[in-house]
Amino acid sequence: MDWGSLPHHVILRVFQFLTLVDRARASSVCRRWNEVFHIPDLWRRFEFELSQPATSYLKSTHPDLIQQIIKRHADHLQYVSFKVDSSTESAEAACDILSQLVNCSIKTLGLISTAKPSFMNVSKAHFASALTVVFVNSKSLSSIKVDDTPLDDPSLKVLVANNSDTLKLLKMSSCPHVSPAGILCVADQCHGLKELALNYYILSDELLLALSSEKHVDLEHLRIDVVSENPGQVQFHAIKKQSWDALVKHSPKVSIVMYFFLYEEEFDVFFREETPVTHLYFGRAVSKALLGRVGANCPRLVELVVCANGLQPLDDELIQIAQRCKNLTAMGLGECEVTCRGFLEFVKMCGGRLAQLSIMEEVLIPDSDYSLDRLHLEVSKHLGRMWFPDMMPTW
Protein backbone atom coordinates (compact mmCIF):
# COMPACT_ATOMS: atom_id res chain seq x y z
CA MET A 1 0.00 0.00 0.00
CA ASP A 2 1.19 3.48 -0.89
CA TRP A 3 0.56 5.43 2.32
CA GLY A 4 1.31 8.68 0.51
CA SER A 5 -1.72 8.21 -1.76
CA LEU A 6 -4.29 8.08 1.05
CA PRO A 7 -7.00 10.75 0.72
CA HIS A 8 -6.54 13.89 2.81
CA HIS A 9 -9.64 13.24 4.90
CA VAL A 10 -8.38 9.76 5.88
CA ILE A 11 -4.96 11.07 6.92
CA LEU A 12 -6.63 13.93 8.78
CA ARG A 13 -8.77 11.45 10.70
CA VAL A 14 -5.67 9.44 11.67
CA PHE A 15 -3.82 12.59 12.75
CA GLN A 16 -6.68 13.56 15.04
CA PHE A 17 -5.97 10.48 17.16
CA LEU A 18 -2.24 11.19 17.48
CA THR A 19 -0.46 13.21 20.11
CA LEU A 20 1.18 16.39 18.91
CA VAL A 21 4.65 14.80 19.01
CA ASP A 22 3.55 11.77 16.99
CA ARG A 23 1.66 13.99 14.58
CA ALA A 24 4.79 16.08 13.99
CA ARG A 25 6.85 12.94 13.37
CA ALA A 26 4.25 11.58 10.97
CA SER A 27 4.29 14.83 9.02
CA SER A 28 7.85 14.04 7.90
CA VAL A 29 6.81 10.79 6.15
CA CYS A 30 6.04 12.51 2.85
CA ARG A 31 4.87 15.78 1.32
CA ARG A 32 1.20 14.75 1.35
CA TRP A 33 1.27 13.98 5.08
CA ASN A 34 3.04 17.26 5.73
CA GLU A 35 0.28 19.09 3.87
CA VAL A 36 -2.33 17.45 6.09
CA PHE A 37 -0.30 18.39 9.17
CA HIS A 38 -1.00 22.05 8.34
CA ILE A 39 -4.72 21.71 7.59
CA PRO A 40 -6.57 24.30 9.75
CA ASP A 41 -8.90 21.70 11.31
CA LEU A 42 -5.95 20.22 13.19
CA TRP A 43 -5.09 23.54 14.80
CA ARG A 44 -8.46 24.76 16.06
CA ARG A 45 -7.75 23.26 19.51
CA PHE A 46 -4.30 23.55 21.10
CA GLU A 47 -2.78 23.47 24.59
CA PHE A 48 0.56 25.19 25.06
CA GLU A 49 2.59 23.51 27.81
CA LEU A 50 5.26 25.75 29.26
CA SER A 51 7.70 24.74 31.97
CA GLN A 52 11.26 25.09 33.17
CA PRO A 53 12.98 21.67 32.81
CA ALA A 54 15.05 22.07 35.95
CA THR A 55 12.06 22.62 38.24
CA SER A 56 9.03 20.97 36.62
CA TYR A 57 7.75 17.54 35.65
CA LEU A 58 5.67 19.00 32.81
CA LYS A 59 6.65 18.46 29.22
CA SER A 60 7.09 21.72 27.39
CA THR A 61 5.88 22.55 23.89
CA HIS A 62 8.99 22.89 21.72
CA PRO A 63 9.89 26.54 20.96
CA ASP A 64 10.20 25.80 17.22
CA LEU A 65 6.67 24.42 17.16
CA ILE A 66 5.37 27.45 19.03
CA GLN A 67 6.88 29.75 16.44
CA GLN A 68 5.46 27.64 13.63
CA ILE A 69 2.00 27.85 15.18
CA ILE A 70 2.24 31.62 15.57
CA LYS A 71 3.50 32.02 12.03
CA ARG A 72 1.19 29.62 10.19
CA HIS A 73 -1.78 28.81 12.42
CA ALA A 74 -2.56 31.76 14.69
CA ASP A 75 -5.68 32.58 12.65
CA HIS A 76 -6.84 28.93 12.90
CA LEU A 77 -6.72 28.72 16.70
CA GLN A 78 -10.14 28.71 18.36
CA TYR A 79 -9.88 26.68 21.57
CA VAL A 80 -6.65 27.61 23.32
CA SER A 81 -5.25 26.85 26.75
CA PHE A 82 -1.92 27.43 28.46
CA LYS A 83 -0.69 25.00 31.10
CA VAL A 84 2.26 26.46 32.97
CA ASP A 85 4.32 25.41 35.97
CA SER A 86 4.86 27.62 39.01
CA SER A 87 7.72 29.63 37.52
CA THR A 88 7.37 33.26 36.54
CA GLU A 89 9.40 32.55 33.39
CA SER A 90 6.77 30.14 32.10
CA ALA A 91 3.92 32.54 32.82
CA GLU A 92 5.78 35.35 31.05
CA ALA A 93 6.37 33.03 28.08
CA ALA A 94 2.61 32.43 27.91
CA CYS A 95 2.02 36.20 27.87
CA ASP A 96 4.60 36.60 25.10
CA ILE A 97 2.74 34.04 22.98
CA LEU A 98 -0.62 35.70 23.62
CA SER A 99 0.87 39.04 22.56
CA GLN A 100 1.66 37.57 19.14
CA LEU A 101 -1.83 36.23 18.39
CA VAL A 102 -2.84 39.35 16.49
CA ASN A 103 -4.81 37.48 13.80
CA CYS A 104 -6.59 35.11 16.13
CA SER A 105 -10.29 34.29 16.35
CA ILE A 106 -10.19 32.49 19.70
CA LYS A 107 -13.47 31.28 21.18
CA THR A 108 -12.22 29.78 24.44
CA LEU A 109 -9.13 30.74 26.45
CA GLY A 110 -7.80 29.04 29.56
CA LEU A 111 -4.78 29.99 31.66
CA ILE A 112 -3.92 27.10 33.97
CA SER A 113 -1.20 27.18 36.63
CA THR A 114 -0.25 23.78 38.00
CA ALA A 115 1.03 25.53 41.14
CA LYS A 116 1.21 29.04 42.52
CA PRO A 117 2.43 31.75 42.03
CA SER A 118 2.94 31.54 38.24
CA PHE A 119 0.81 34.27 36.59
CA MET A 120 0.51 36.26 39.82
CA ASN A 121 4.21 37.13 39.60
CA VAL A 122 3.86 38.56 36.09
CA SER A 123 3.62 42.34 36.01
CA LYS A 124 0.09 43.70 35.62
CA ALA A 125 1.15 45.70 32.57
CA HIS A 126 2.61 42.68 30.76
CA PHE A 127 -0.40 40.50 31.56
CA ALA A 128 -2.95 43.17 30.62
CA SER A 129 -1.14 43.91 27.36
CA ALA A 130 -1.16 40.23 26.38
CA LEU A 131 -4.85 39.79 27.18
CA THR A 132 -5.74 42.97 25.32
CA VAL A 133 -4.34 41.52 22.09
CA VAL A 134 -6.63 38.50 22.36
CA PHE A 135 -9.67 40.40 23.64
CA VAL A 136 -9.48 43.00 20.87
CA ASN A 137 -8.70 40.68 17.98
CA SER A 138 -10.92 37.71 18.77
CA LYS A 139 -14.28 39.49 19.09
CA SER A 140 -16.01 36.12 19.56
CA LEU A 141 -14.76 34.88 22.93
CA SER A 142 -17.35 32.69 24.62
CA SER A 143 -15.36 31.08 27.45
CA ILE A 144 -12.51 32.47 29.57
CA LYS A 145 -10.77 30.85 32.53
CA VAL A 146 -8.25 33.17 34.17
CA ASP A 147 -8.19 32.09 37.84
CA ASP A 148 -5.20 33.17 39.95
CA THR A 149 -4.07 35.90 37.57
CA PRO A 150 -3.45 39.69 37.75
CA LEU A 151 -6.59 40.36 35.69
CA ASP A 152 -7.86 43.89 36.42
CA ASP A 153 -10.84 46.17 35.76
CA PRO A 154 -9.42 47.86 32.62
CA SER A 155 -8.83 44.42 31.05
CA LEU A 156 -12.43 43.45 31.80
CA LYS A 157 -13.64 46.64 30.11
CA VAL A 158 -11.66 45.73 26.98
CA LEU A 159 -13.13 42.22 27.11
CA VAL A 160 -16.67 43.58 27.36
CA ALA A 161 -16.16 46.19 24.66
CA ASN A 162 -15.18 43.56 22.12
CA ASN A 163 -16.93 40.35 23.20
CA SER A 164 -20.11 41.30 25.07
CA ASP A 165 -22.40 39.53 22.58
CA THR A 166 -20.59 36.18 22.74
CA LEU A 167 -19.26 35.77 26.31
CA LYS A 168 -21.02 32.91 28.10
CA LEU A 169 -18.50 31.68 30.70
CA LEU A 170 -16.08 33.64 32.87
CA LYS A 171 -14.01 31.99 35.62
CA MET A 172 -11.89 34.48 37.53
CA SER A 173 -11.48 33.26 41.10
CA SER A 174 -8.53 34.72 43.02
CA CYS A 175 -8.04 37.77 40.82
CA PRO A 176 -7.21 40.37 43.50
CA HIS A 177 -7.06 43.34 41.12
CA VAL A 178 -10.69 43.03 40.04
CA SER A 179 -13.15 45.19 41.98
CA PRO A 180 -16.92 44.86 42.48
CA ALA A 181 -17.32 47.63 39.90
CA GLY A 182 -15.23 45.67 37.38
CA ILE A 183 -17.32 42.51 37.54
CA LEU A 184 -20.52 44.59 37.60
CA CYS A 185 -19.47 46.03 34.24
CA VAL A 186 -19.39 42.48 32.84
CA ALA A 187 -22.81 41.58 34.23
CA ASP A 188 -24.35 44.84 32.98
CA GLN A 189 -23.24 44.33 29.38
CA CYS A 190 -22.70 40.60 28.80
CA HIS A 191 -26.33 39.54 28.81
CA GLY A 192 -25.54 36.05 27.50
CA LEU A 193 -23.35 35.13 30.49
CA LYS A 194 -24.39 31.68 31.76
CA GLU A 195 -21.50 30.68 34.07
CA LEU A 196 -19.52 32.86 36.44
CA ALA A 197 -16.84 32.01 39.02
CA LEU A 198 -15.46 34.66 41.37
CA ASN A 199 -14.33 35.46 44.91
CA TYR A 200 -16.83 36.52 47.52
CA TYR A 201 -15.19 39.90 48.07
CA ILE A 202 -16.44 41.12 44.66
CA LEU A 203 -19.91 39.63 45.06
CA SER A 204 -22.47 42.34 45.72
CA ASP A 205 -26.21 42.96 45.82
CA GLU A 206 -25.78 45.09 42.70
CA LEU A 207 -24.12 42.22 40.84
CA LEU A 208 -26.89 39.75 41.69
CA LEU A 209 -29.52 42.27 40.60
CA ALA A 210 -27.68 42.90 37.33
CA LEU A 211 -27.61 39.14 36.67
CA SER A 212 -31.36 39.13 37.35
CA SER A 213 -32.33 41.87 34.89
CA GLU A 214 -34.85 41.19 32.14
CA LYS A 215 -32.13 41.62 29.51
CA HIS A 216 -29.96 38.88 31.02
CA VAL A 217 -30.32 35.21 30.06
CA ASP A 218 -30.85 32.66 32.81
CA LEU A 219 -27.63 32.14 34.76
CA GLU A 220 -26.84 28.42 34.99
CA HIS A 221 -23.85 28.26 37.34
CA LEU A 222 -22.45 30.67 39.91
CA ARG A 223 -19.34 29.61 41.84
CA ILE A 224 -18.22 31.68 44.81
CA ASP A 225 -14.92 31.12 46.64
CA VAL A 226 -14.92 32.46 50.20
CA VAL A 227 -11.28 32.46 51.30
CA SER A 228 -9.27 33.88 54.18
CA GLU A 229 -5.57 33.24 54.72
CA ASN A 230 -5.41 34.79 58.21
CA PRO A 231 -8.21 35.34 60.77
CA GLY A 232 -9.46 38.90 60.72
CA GLN A 233 -7.64 39.74 57.49
CA VAL A 234 -10.86 40.18 55.51
CA GLN A 235 -14.12 41.79 56.64
CA PHE A 236 -16.91 39.78 55.04
CA HIS A 237 -20.11 41.55 54.06
CA ALA A 238 -23.64 40.15 54.01
CA ILE A 239 -25.70 39.74 50.85
CA LYS A 240 -29.36 40.69 51.21
CA LYS A 241 -32.02 38.01 50.96
CA GLN A 242 -33.89 40.15 48.41
CA SER A 243 -30.88 40.03 46.07
CA TRP A 244 -30.62 36.23 46.29
CA ASP A 245 -34.39 35.96 45.77
CA ALA A 246 -34.21 38.11 42.64
CA LEU A 247 -31.52 35.89 41.14
CA VAL A 248 -33.43 32.66 41.81
CA LYS A 249 -36.69 34.15 40.53
CA HIS A 250 -34.95 35.13 37.29
CA SER A 251 -32.87 31.91 37.00
CA PRO A 252 -34.79 29.24 38.96
CA LYS A 253 -32.46 26.42 37.93
CA VAL A 254 -29.19 28.18 38.76
CA SER A 255 -26.57 26.17 40.64
CA ILE A 256 -24.93 28.28 43.33
CA VAL A 257 -21.71 26.68 44.54
CA MET A 258 -19.82 28.06 47.54
CA TYR A 259 -16.35 26.93 48.66
CA PHE A 260 -15.45 28.10 52.16
CA PHE A 261 -11.89 28.26 53.49
CA LEU A 262 -12.48 30.38 56.59
CA TYR A 263 -11.76 30.21 60.30
CA GLU A 264 -14.69 29.61 62.64
CA GLU A 265 -14.86 33.19 63.87
CA GLU A 266 -15.23 34.52 60.31
CA PHE A 267 -18.56 32.80 59.54
CA ASP A 268 -20.71 35.24 61.50
CA VAL A 269 -22.39 36.95 58.49
CA PHE A 270 -23.18 33.76 56.58
CA PHE A 271 -26.51 31.90 56.51
CA ARG A 272 -28.26 34.28 58.89
CA GLU A 273 -31.06 34.50 56.33
CA GLU A 274 -32.30 32.12 53.67
CA THR A 275 -29.55 31.56 51.11
CA PRO A 276 -30.24 29.70 47.82
CA VAL A 277 -26.91 27.86 47.72
CA THR A 278 -27.05 24.41 46.09
CA HIS A 279 -23.53 23.07 46.73
CA LEU A 280 -21.55 23.78 49.91
CA TYR A 281 -17.95 22.80 50.60
CA PHE A 282 -16.27 23.60 53.91
CA GLY A 283 -12.51 23.13 53.68
CA ARG A 284 -11.78 24.05 57.31
CA ALA A 285 -13.47 23.32 60.62
CA VAL A 286 -16.99 24.68 61.07
CA SER A 287 -19.11 24.94 64.19
CA LYS A 288 -22.30 23.10 65.10
CA ALA A 289 -24.04 26.47 65.16
CA LEU A 290 -23.09 27.21 61.56
CA LEU A 291 -24.30 23.81 60.36
CA GLY A 292 -27.52 24.49 62.24
CA ARG A 293 -27.94 27.71 60.24
CA VAL A 294 -27.24 25.79 57.02
CA GLY A 295 -30.02 23.37 57.88
CA ALA A 296 -32.40 26.20 58.72
CA ASN A 297 -31.63 28.55 55.82
CA CYS A 298 -30.44 26.53 52.79
CA PRO A 299 -33.57 24.79 51.42
CA ARG A 300 -32.10 24.42 47.89
CA LEU A 301 -29.04 22.50 49.12
CA VAL A 302 -28.08 19.56 46.88
CA GLU A 303 -24.58 18.71 48.11
CA LEU A 304 -22.80 19.28 51.42
CA VAL A 305 -19.16 18.46 52.22
CA VAL A 306 -17.76 19.13 55.70
CA CYS A 307 -14.05 18.37 55.97
CA ALA A 308 -13.83 19.04 59.71
CA ASN A 309 -15.99 19.95 62.67
CA GLY A 310 -14.57 18.88 65.99
CA LEU A 311 -15.50 16.45 68.71
CA GLN A 312 -19.17 17.31 69.22
CA PRO A 313 -21.62 14.88 67.55
CA LEU A 314 -23.58 16.42 64.67
CA ASP A 315 -26.71 14.27 65.08
CA ASP A 316 -29.17 17.14 65.52
CA GLU A 317 -27.65 19.22 62.74
CA LEU A 318 -27.75 16.35 60.21
CA ILE A 319 -31.36 15.53 61.09
CA GLN A 320 -32.36 19.18 60.62
CA ILE A 321 -30.58 19.24 57.25
CA ALA A 322 -32.44 16.08 56.20
CA GLN A 323 -35.75 17.67 57.25
CA ARG A 324 -35.27 21.05 55.58
CA CYS A 325 -33.06 20.30 52.58
CA LYS A 326 -35.41 18.18 50.49
CA ASN A 327 -33.11 18.32 47.42
CA LEU A 328 -30.03 16.95 49.22
CA THR A 329 -28.52 14.11 47.16
CA ALA A 330 -24.83 14.14 48.21
CA MET A 331 -23.07 14.31 51.57
CA GLY A 332 -19.43 14.08 52.62
CA LEU A 333 -18.07 14.14 56.16
CA GLY A 334 -14.41 14.13 57.18
CA GLU A 335 -13.00 14.97 60.61
CA CYS A 336 -16.39 15.11 62.32
CA GLU A 337 -18.36 12.95 64.74
CA VAL A 338 -21.88 11.54 64.49
CA THR A 339 -23.39 8.64 66.41
CA CYS A 340 -24.43 5.58 64.46
CA ARG A 341 -28.02 6.08 65.65
CA GLY A 342 -28.05 9.73 64.52
CA PHE A 343 -26.47 8.92 61.18
CA LEU A 344 -28.98 6.17 60.49
CA GLU A 345 -31.84 8.54 61.29
CA PHE A 346 -30.39 11.03 58.80
CA VAL A 347 -30.21 8.31 56.12
CA LYS A 348 -33.78 7.14 56.84
CA MET A 349 -35.08 10.67 56.34
CA CYS A 350 -33.16 11.18 53.08
CA GLY A 351 -33.70 7.68 51.73
CA GLY A 352 -32.68 6.64 48.24
CA ARG A 353 -32.22 10.24 47.03
CA LEU A 354 -28.73 10.16 48.60
CA ALA A 355 -26.91 9.26 45.40
CA GLN A 356 -23.50 9.96 46.97
CA LEU A 357 -22.71 9.33 50.62
CA SER A 358 -19.03 9.61 51.47
CA ILE A 359 -18.46 9.26 55.23
CA MET A 360 -15.10 8.51 56.80
CA GLU A 361 -15.22 5.48 59.08
CA GLU A 362 -13.74 7.37 62.05
CA VAL A 363 -16.63 9.85 61.86
CA LEU A 364 -19.13 7.21 63.03
CA ILE A 365 -19.38 6.57 66.78
CA PRO A 366 -20.79 3.13 67.70
CA ASP A 367 -23.52 3.27 70.35
CA SER A 368 -25.65 0.84 72.34
CA ASP A 369 -27.93 0.23 69.36
CA TYR A 370 -25.58 0.01 66.39
CA SER A 371 -22.11 -1.28 65.71
CA LEU A 372 -20.37 -0.30 62.48
CA ASP A 373 -21.16 -3.71 60.96
CA ARG A 374 -24.84 -3.43 61.72
CA LEU A 375 -24.90 0.21 60.62
CA HIS A 376 -23.61 -0.57 57.15
CA LEU A 377 -26.37 -3.18 56.69
CA GLU A 378 -29.08 -0.78 57.86
CA VAL A 379 -27.79 2.10 55.74
CA SER A 380 -27.54 -0.17 52.70
CA LYS A 381 -31.16 -1.20 53.19
CA HIS A 382 -32.44 2.39 53.27
CA LEU A 383 -30.28 3.51 50.34
CA GLY A 384 -31.33 0.54 48.22
CA ARG A 385 -27.70 -0.31 47.44
CA MET A 386 -24.61 -1.64 49.19
CA TRP A 387 -22.87 1.02 51.28
CA PHE A 388 -19.71 1.07 53.37
CA PRO A 389 -17.97 3.98 55.15
CA ASP A 390 -14.84 5.30 53.44
CA MET A 391 -11.31 4.59 54.61
CA MET A 392 -9.99 7.64 52.75
CA PRO A 393 -11.76 10.88 51.74
CA THR A 394 -13.11 10.85 48.17
CA TRP A 395 -13.89 14.55 47.75
Disulfide bonds with the S-S distance in Angstrom:
none
